[in-house]
Amino acid sequence: MMTNDTRIPDGTLPSTVASSSETFTSRLSHFRRAAPAERRRLLALALGLGAGDLDGLADGALDCLNADKMIENAIGVLGVPLGVALNFVIDGTDVLVPMCIEEPSVIAAASHAAKLVRDGGGFQASSTLPIMISQVEVRGVADTAAAEAIIERHTTELCAAVDAALPNLAARGGGACGVRVRTLERAEAGDVVRGRIVVHLHLDCRDAMGANLCNTAAEAVAPRIAALVGGDVGLRILSNLNDQRMTTVRAVIPFASLERSDADGARQGADVAAGIAEASRFAELDPYRAATHNKGIFNGIDAVALATGQDWRAIEAGGHAFAALVRPDLRYAPLSRWWADSTRASLLGELTLPLAVGTVGGATRIHDGVRLALTIAGSPDARRLAAIAASAGLASNLAALRALATDGIQRGHMALHRRYREEG
Ligand code: MEV
């Protein structure tokens, strides 16, 4: 049951646009032909920064002193290439997408796919409010049905207690916005569970990812919850299946943009679109394929997450758990879907997943490279950053399916990497 959830949206809201300028474009000519130092200069100019403002990125922008403040037993830093994907338009605004990844071809492929989506007007994103779930487990409850009713009656009190424990979040316009109770009972032979409930505290975390906020909230109210229902406090921790913090991105690609001619001859755009739709269908039919399909999506999402200092393990955990639950008829589903619409002469694509990202706190506080990557992305708020990461995910997915449905990955994807390097 969901109670006192008046601040949870009944639909989705457009993601906010953090920066917009009439002249700013993510189509940077000569960018890929330039050397890394020149690319930094071109980027800085495009972003209205000083010519050398991004130079700290040349060697990772994290020294050992700061690394030592971030983790324990630090002995150094390990470099991963940071690049920028071009051509992205999201919700009508151009954006340069910072991506940190060791795998060749991902950034070239995402940039190329973003150009195709640009032909159809760019990515359209929407998201829910940034609501995280914090779990309080209670064991040894005598009457779980009565416990559910008691928690429901005390929703206002519990939300107020959470807000009192997180005064800064409440001051920023976030805070507790609902409580849900679930009874965890099982009566299978050899595995009988009774008297166990879990209370979900719903927390609007604004621009924070929110893990620490959730854990603080759970620890603050757990004793009161246990006293109310007459049980023993179990675990108090956020859930990474954050299905209240969802992002959707959509793309429309005119068939004409998918047309291609190469050594094997010409391919009609409608045929390429049909091939991509069939590849998408394969992932719906087969969890073995769905896992690889989703890996291609996370190529884009994780790369943005790493560049911008996000907890990418949390993002992966949430995405895969959602993929396992989203379609009751499937064991594990693809997070995106592509289909051809012949009346619109277009290929359509959609990706929906939980995305807990933050633009305040965490690594943004200490890591200069993360701060610069966020600057490159247009200093987004958390919802815009989620839209950017999801768009990079859908672009990576499109690029992979297009290559798989046409030339095959080795020729299509890897040749793109070689062309990028050799021809510029
Ligand atoms: C490789 O990193 C990702 C792909 O395997 C994704 C896919 O098969 O869709 C190419």
Boltz pocket constraint, residues with backbone or C-beta under 6 A from the ligand:
constraints:
  - pocket:
      binder: B
      contacts: [[A, 103], [A, 292], [A, 293], [A, 294], [A, 295], [A, 296], [A, 297], [A, 299], [A, 397], [A, 400], [A, 401], [A, 404], [A, 409]]
      max_distance: 6.0
